[in-house]
Amino acid sequence: MYGPEQRRLLETESTALYEALVREGAIPLDDPRVAVDGPGGEAFALLVELGLAQRDAEGVRWVPADPAGLQTRVVTPLSSEGTRLLEESTQWSQTLASLGQTYRRAPAQPGGDSVTYLRDTAINAHLSGLVADVEDEILTAQPQTGRDAVALAAAAVRDTAAIDRGVRFRTLYQHAARRHTPTVKYVDVVTARGAQVRTLDEFFNRLIVLDRRIAIIPGSDDLSTAVVVREPAVVAYLVDVFERAWERGRPFGQKDGETMRDIAAEQRAMTIRMLVEGHADPTSAKRLGVSPRTYAGYIADLKAEYDAETRFQLGYEMGRLGVTGDETSADD
C-alpha cells in the first residue's frame, strides 16, 4: 500500500517525468533522465512500479500508460483502509468517553484528587466535556463580567444541547444583566428551551454545579484559572449557597413596572451599602455588575437626591438621616 511519501514524490519529480514522457511519446531506455543512478532514478522507478511507464513492444523505449487503472489498485485500498481506521477510531472514542464518564461521575475517593486546577484554554475544553456528560441538572451563577457576545454565543450552543437532552438548567445573574444585550439574547435562547434564569442585586462569584456532584469555581480574579471540585461536602455546601440565592432572585422574564421599581430600589440600596462600607469605585461597580461609568452615575443620582455636592456631604447626610442601605423598598 502506498503512503504519503510516495504520493509526494509522484506529485513532484515523478509528475515532471511523466509529463515529459507524454509530451515526447517515448523515452529511450538509456536516457540519462531515467537512469537508475541518475537524479530522476527514484522518481522514474515509481512511475514504472505504478505502471505509468511501460516498455514498448520492441522493449527499447519507455512509453506512457493511462493512469485510470490506478484508481482500483491504489485509491480503493486506501479508501478501504481509511474506512477501517475511521471505524476503529470511533470505537476507541466511544470506549474512552465511557471511561471518562465513569471517572467524572465517581465521587472523590479518600486520598484521591478531589480538586483539579485548570488554566486558560483548558477550562472551556474541560467544561464542555463535563457538560456533555450531565444527566440531570446544571446550576450556574454568572457575574456580569467576563462574558462577551462570543463567549455567550458559544455557551448558548453548549447549554441548549444539554437542555435538549432533558437536563434541568437554572442560572443566576446580577440585576445589571437585564440591560446587557448579549446576555439578554442568551437568556432568550435558553429560556425558550426550558431554562430558568433569575437575577440578584447581591454580589456572588462564578459558580457551576453539575448533577450536584461536580462544582467549578474561579481560581483567580482574572478567570484564567478554574478549580474543579468533586468533594461531596464542598459541593453540597455550594449547592446550598446557590439555592439560598435562588430563592431571593427575581425571574429574568419579569419586566412589569413593580418588579423594575423593586430592582432599581435594590441596586440603589446596594450602592449605598458600598458607600457606607467605604469600597473603592471599581470594587463597587464590579459587585453591582455595572461599568465604573454607570456606577459613577448612581453616585451622582444619590448626590442629587440628598442635595450633596461631594461624597463627604453625601455620607454626612445619609449618616444624619440613618440611611444604611438596608432599607427594603424605595419608600423606606
Residue pairs with C-beta under 8 A, 6 or more apart in sequence:
1 77
1 78
1 81
2 74
2 78
6 46
9 42
9 43
9 46
10 46
10 50
12 43
13 40
13 42
13 43
14 43
14 44
14 46
14 47
14 52
16 43
17 33
17 34
17 40
17 43
17 44
17 47
17 53
18 47
18 52
18 53
18 64
20 27
20 33
21 27
21 47
21 53
21 62
21 63
21 64
22 64
25 63
25 64
26 56
26 61
26 62
26 63
27 33
27 34
27 61
27 62
28 60
28 61
28 62
29 55
29 59
29 60
29 61
29 62
31 62
32 38
33 39
33 40
33 44
34 40
34 41
34 44
34 53
34 62
35 41
36 45
44 53
47 53
48 54
48 62
50 67
50 70
50 74
51 65
51 69
51 70
51 73
52 64
52 65
52 67
52 70
53 62
53 63
53 64
53 65
54 62
54 63
54 64
54 65
55 61
55 62
55 63
56 62
56 63
100 129
100 133
101 133
104 129
104 130
104 133
104 214
105 133
105 211
105 213
107 213
107 230
107 232
108 114
108 230
108 231
108 232
113 230
114 229
114 230
114 231
114 234
115 227
115 228
115 229
115 230
115 231
116 227
116 228
116 230
117 219
117 225
117 226
117 227
117 228
118 126
118 219
118 225
118 226
118 227
118 228
119 224
119 225
119 226
120 224
123 225
123 226
124 154
126 226
126 228
127 208
127 216
127 226
128 158
130 210
130 214
130 216
130 228
131 138
131 158
131 159
131 162
131 210
132 161
132 162
133 210
134 162
134 165
134 167
134 210
134 211
135 167
135 211
136 167
136 168
136 211
136 212
137 167
137 168
137 169
137 170
137 209
137 210
137 211
137 212
138 159
138 162
138 167
138 168
138 169
138 170
138 208
138 209
138 210
139 170
139 171
139 207
139 208
139 209
139 212
139 239
139 242
140 169
140 170
140 171
140 172
140 207
140 208
140 209
141 171
141 172
141 204
141 205
141 206
141 207
141 208
141 242
141 245
142 171
142 172
142 173
142 177
142 206
143 173
143 174
143 203
143 204
143 205
143 206
143 286
143 289
144 173
144 174
144 176
144 177
144 180
144 183
144 289
144 290
145 286
145 289
146 206
146 223
147 155
147 182
147 183
148 182
149 182
152 182
152 183
152 185
152 186
153 182
153 186
155 186
156 186
156 189
156 190
159 169
159 190
159 195
160 189
160 190
160 193
162 169
163 169
163 190
163 193
163 194
163 195
164 193
169 190
169 194
169 195
169 196
170 195
170 196
170 197
170 198
170 246
171 190
171 195
171 196
171 197
171 198
172 197
172 198
172 199
172 200
172 204
172 242
172 245
172 246
172 249
173 183
173 187
173 197
173 198
173 199
173 200
173 252
173 289
174 199
174 200
174 201
174 203
174 204
174 288
174 289
175 199
175 200
175 201
175 250
175 263
175 266
175 267
175 289
176 267
176 288
176 289
176 290
176 294
177 183
177 184
177 187
177 199
177 252
177 289
178 184
178 199
178 252
178 255
178 263
187 195
187 197
187 252
190 197
191 197
191 252
191 253
196 251
197 251
197 252
197 253
198 246
198 249
198 250
198 251
198 252
199 249
199 250
199 252
199 263
200 245
200 248
200 249
200 250
201 263
201 266
201 267
201 269
201 270
201 288
202 245
202 248
202 270
203 286
203 287
203 288
203 289
204 245
205 217
205 218
206 217
206 218
206 223
207 215
207 216
207 217
207 238
207 241
207 242
208 215
208 216
208 217
209 215
209 216
209 235
209 238
209 239
209 242
210 216
212 235
212 236
212 239
213 230
213 232
213 235
214 228
214 229
214 230
214 235
215 228
215 229
215 234
215 235
215 238
215 239
216 226
216 227
216 228
216 229
217 226
217 227
217 229
217 238
218 225
218 226
218 227
219 225
219 226
219 227
229 235
229 238
250 259
250 262
250 263
261 330
262 329
262 330
264 330
265 327
265 329
265 330
267 288
267 298
268 298
268 301
268 302
268 330
269 325
269 326
269 327
270 287
270 288
270 325
271 284
271 288
271 295
271 298
271 299
271 302
271 325
272 302
272 318
272 323
272 324
272 325
273 324
273 325
273 326
274 283
274 284
274 287
274 288
274 325
275 284
275 299
275 302
275 311
275 314
275 315
275 318
275 325
276 315
276 318
276 324
276 325
279 287
281 292
281 295
281 296
282 292
284 295
285 291
285 292
285 294
285 295
288 295
288 298
290 298
299 311
299 314
302 308
302 314
303 309
303 310
303 311
303 313
303 314
306 313
306 314
306 317
306 318
306 321
307 317
308 314
308 316
308 317
317 323
318 324
